[in-house]
Amino acid sequence: MRAVLRDRGFRLIYLGMAVSLLGDASLLLIPAILAKRLTGSNGAAGLTLFFFTLPLCLSPLFGHVIDRVDRRRFLIAACLLSAAALTPLTAVSGGDTLWLLYPVSAAMGCSYAAVSGALSGLLKSVLPEELLAEANGALQTTRQGLRLVGPLLGVAVYTSSGIGAVVLLDAATFVIAAAAFAALPKPSPVPVAPCGRWREEFSAGARHLAADPFLRRAAGAFCLMFTLAGATESLIFAVIDHGLGRAPEFTALTSTAMGMGAVIGGLCGATVITRRGELFAIGTGIALYGAAVLLWAVPAEPAVLGAMTMAGAGLTLAGVARMTLVQRRSPGHLVGRVSTAFEAMAGAAQLLSLVAGAALVSLVDYRLLLAVVGLTICCAAAHALRGRTMAEHPRPG
């Protein structure tokens, strides 16, 4: 990590992402906790995550813009708009204003899709290829590692000062992030391909994914994983409620445990990728996540918290490898669209499972659902690992 931190451009990117991620981590659980508090429904809590995921299905629209504009300016605008979009959350006070949780969750999802896609393209233009895995590992370690303090901070601020204080904290971090991106030196312009027909431009990222065997296998593994993995957003509330007999605020501790694992996964990501390749790292990370979901069925706090640590390590390792693979195997003028196409494909699968999970968690024993979800995720890991012997050389461009 020392090598990449010597780059001034990356340090500013890191600063911008770190402060905005602290605010996001503080706010991430609040809509779900509010929904649970106001309705008593695990499904209502999980539904906030459904609306957060919904914009990911439209992320290729962001990708098309990202590949056509200055990515630094795009990030500045996205951060400032994100800060403004959080303000309606302060009006949620009872059942009659519960609906506001869902458009705010959708706005948070739009922010995630836009910022993630722009950041992937910006890193490719700022850093040499040999530092990409290290940079992605540093960012993912920070992103997930903030689960160590973010959720606890958010719940503490919410409990002591109310929802308005949490929103103010997150909005302030977005403004600071915009300032950090504004201080970036203007990167070298990325060659832009001539505009073609709208449909061709919109589908360019997906067509590149389908044509590249490495990206295609990785996308298949992530899509299979998320076919049922989205159900865990509702299942974790059932685990906490029925399995452990704890209040919804216990999600702050499970998220903290997940952050501890994420630190491990992020720190190990670059090493695993360098030695074994991106597909191996993706398969190993998904396998750890699948095993963790199976362990959630154990009705003991140490087992659940340990499983959350394993889940954080696995998801972060797989995420670092996915971002690195997309950057290395996509030309500069397509990386935004390829990144957002990947997000859209995985997001669509996750969206369906979020809906199914929110409905089924009240009808089917959560332990049975955990078994089905965990085994499906393990199958996704096997799909990625079957491609680990492929010669993983970056695509030119």
N, C-alpha and C positions, 0 to 999 in steps of 0.2 A: 504493500500500500504506500510505502514511502516514495517510490518512484513516481507514481501518479500525482501525489500530493505536492511534488515539486513544480508541477505545471500551474501557473497562475490562473489560466482560464478554468481549469478544473476546480481549483480552490474556490473560485467565485460561484461556479455551478454547485459545488458541494454546499457552500454556505446557503445559497438560495433554497436548495432542496431541503437542507437540514431544518431550517427554521420553519418552512411551510409544513414539513412533515410533522414537526412537533405539534403544531396547531391541529393538523388533521388527525393525528393520533389521539389528541385530547378530545376531539369532537366525534370521532368515529363511532363510538358506542352509544353516544347520547341519544340519537333518534330511536334506536332499538330499545334502550332503557326507558325512555319516555313512553314509547308505545306499549311496552309491557306494563308499566306503572298505570297508565291511563285505562287500559283495556283488560289487563290480566291474561292476555292471549299470547302464547308463544308464536302463533302464526302471524299476528300483527307485528310482532317484533321482527320476525324474519322478513316480512314484507318490505320493511325499510331497506333491507339489503337487495331485494328484488328491484326496487326503483333505482338504487345505486348502480346496479349492474345493467339496467336497461339501456343507458346511453352507449355502452360498449358495443352494442349491436350496430350502432350508427357511426362508430369511430372511423371507418374509412372516409367519411365526409371530412373529419378533422385531418386525416392523413393527406387528402388531396390539397387542402389549404396549406398544411405544413410544408409540403414539398414545393410550393409555389411562392412562399414568402420568406422574409428574413426570420429565421427561427428564434433568434434572440428577442426581436420585437414581439413575436407571437407569444413567447413565454411571459413577457412583461404584461401584455394585454390580458392574457389568460389569468394571471395571478390577481390582477386588479378586479376583473370581473368576478372571479371566485370569491373575493372578499365581500363584494356587494351582494352576491347571491345567497349568502348565509343569513342575512338580516331577518328574513321572515320567520326564522326559527324562534326568535325572541317573543313572537306572538302566541306560541303554543302554550295554552294554560289549562285546557280541559278537552272533553270529548268533542265539543263543537269546533275546536281548532286543530284536532288531531290530523286532519287531512294535510295540513301544512308540512308535516314531517316528510311526506312523500315527494313533493316537488323539490324540497331542499335536498333530499337524498339523491334525486335525479341530477340536480345541479352539481352536487359533489362528484357524482359519477362522470358528468361531462368534464369537470375540471381534471379528474384523474386521467381520462382518456386523452384529452388535449395535451396536458403537460407531459405525460409519459411518452407520447409519440414525438413531440417536439424535442424532448430531452434526448431521446435515442438518436435522432438525426443530428442534434447539436454536438453530442459527444463524438460521433463519427467524423464530423468536420473539424473538431478542435484537437483530437488526440490521435497519435499514431496507432495503427492496428494492434501492435503488441501490448498496448496499455489498456485496451478495451475491457478485457476480462477483469483486470484489477480495478478499473474504474467502476464497472458494474457491480463488482463485489463490494466496493466501498459504499456505493449508494444504497445497495440492497441491505447491507449490514446496518446502515443508518436508518433506512426506511423501517425495517422490521425491528431493529434494536430499540427504537423509540417506544416500542410497546412496553419496555421496561418502566418508563416514567410517564408516557403520554396518557394512557387510560387512567392510571391512578391520579394523575394531575387533573384530568378532565372530570372524573367523578368527585374528586375533592373540591374543585372549584364549583361544580354544579351543586353539590350538597351544601356548601357554605355560602355561596353567593348567587346561585340560580343560573338559569340557562343563558341569560344575557351576558354574564361574565365569560362563559365558555365561548360564546360566539365572538365576543370582542377579542379574546385571546387568539382565536383562529384567524380572524380578519387581520389583526395586526401582523401575524406571521406572514400572511400572503403579501402584505404591503412591503415588509422587509425583504421578502424573496424577490419581488419585482425590482426593488432597488439594487439588489445584488446582480440580477441579470442585466440591468441597465448599465452596470459598471463593467460588464464584459467587453473586451475588445471585439470589434466587429470581425467575425470569422471570414475566411476566404469564401467567396461566392460558390455555391454548388451548381454545377452544370444542370440546366433545366432542359428536359427534352421538349421538343415542339408539342404544343397542345394538339391532341387528337380529338376524336369524338368523345362526348361526355361519358358514355358508357365504358369506353375503352380506358379512359383516364381513371374512372372510379374503380374499375376492376383490375387495374394494373398490379396492385399489391397482391390480390388473391391469386392472379394468374402466375405471378412470380413464385408464390408459395407452392402452388401446384406443380410448377415446372422443376423446382429444385428438390432433389430426393431427400436431402438432410432436413430442410425446412418442412417438407411434406410429412416426414415421419414424426418430427417434433410436434407439429400442429395436430396430427392424429392422436398422439399420446395425450396432449393437453385437452383436446376436445373430449376424448373418452373419459378422462379424469373428471372433467366438469359436467359430464352428462348426469352424474348423480352427486358430485361433491358439493354443489350449491345447497343441497339439503342440509348440510352441516350447520349452516347459519341459523336454522331453526332448531336443529337437533341439539346444539350446544346448550340452548336454554332449557330443553327437556332434561338433558344430562344434569345440569345444575339444579333444576327444580326437583325432579323425581329421583335421580340417582344419588345426588349429594344432599338434597334438602336445604339448599342455600338460596339466598335472595338473588335477583337479577344482577345486582352490583358485583357479585362474585366474578362476573365476566371481566372485571378489571384485573383480577388475579390471573385468570386463564390467559388473558392477552399479554400480561407481563411475562408469564411462563413461556408463551409463544415467542416473545421478543428475545428471551434468553437463548432459545434455540436458534432464532434467526441470526443472532450475532455469530454463533458458531458456524452456521451454514454460509453466511456471507464471507467470513474470514477464510473459510476453506474453499470457497468457490473457485477462485482463480487457480489455486494449486490443483484441484481435481480436474478442471478443464484443461490445464496445460499438460497434465500427465495422461489423462484418459480420454479427453475429448468432450464436446458439448453433449452428445447424445447419451453417453454414459452418465454424465452429471445429471441430466434431466431424468433418466430412468431411476437412478439411485434416489434422487430427491423425491420423486413421486412415490417410490416404494416406501420410503420413511413416512410419508404422509398417510399412505394407506394403512400401514401398521398402526400408526397413531390413532386413526379413527376407530379401528377395531378395539384398541385399548380403552377408549372412552366408555365402553360398556362396563368396565370394572367400577363398582360403586364405592370408590375410596378416593379421597382428595389427593393423596400423593400420586396415585396411579394416573388420575386425570391430568394433574399438573405436569407430571412427567411426560405424558403423551402429548400434551400441548407443546412442550419443549421440543419433542421429536418432530411434531408437525411444523413448527417454525423453522427448524433446521432444514427439513426436506423441501418445503415450499420455497425458501430463500435460495437454496442450492439450485433447484430447478429453474427459478426465475432468473438468476444470474446467467445460467447457461443459455436460456432462451434468448435473452437480450443480446448476449454476445454472438450467438449464432445468427440472429437476424442482422446485426450490424456487419458481421464479417461476410455474409453471403448475399448481401443486397448492395447494389450500386447506390452512390450517394443521392441521386435524384429520385430514388424509389424508397429509401429506407423509412421515411415517414409513413408511406402507404402500406409497406409490408408490415411494419410494426403494428399499425392500427388494424390491418386486416387480420393479423394474428389475434389481437385483442377481441375483434368482432366475432371471430369463429369460436374462440373459447368462451366469450361472454354470452353468445347465443345459447350454447350448451348449458352454461351455468344458470342462465335466466330460466330455462325450462325446469331445471332441477330445484331452483329456488321456489318456484310456484308449487311444484309437486311436494317439496319438503314442507312448505308452510301448510299445505292441505293435509298431508299424510301424518304429520307429527301428532295431530289430535285424534287420528283414527287407528293408527298402527303402533304397536309397542316400539318404543324408540330403540330398544336393543336389537330388534330384528332389522330395523332400518339401518342402524350402524353397521351390522354385519354385511348387508347388501352393498352399502356405499363403500365400505372398506375393501371388500373383495373386488369391486369394479375398479377402484383406484389402483389396486395391485395389478390388475390386468393391463391398465394403461402403462404402468411402469414396465411390464414385460414387453409391450409393444416398442417402447423406446430402446430398451436394452438389446432387443434383437438386431438393432441397427448399429450397435456400438463398434462392430468390426469394420464398418465403412471407413474408407480413407478420408479423414476430415480435413480437407484443405479449403481455405477460403476462396470463394468465387471472386475473380478479378472485378475491379470497379468499385 
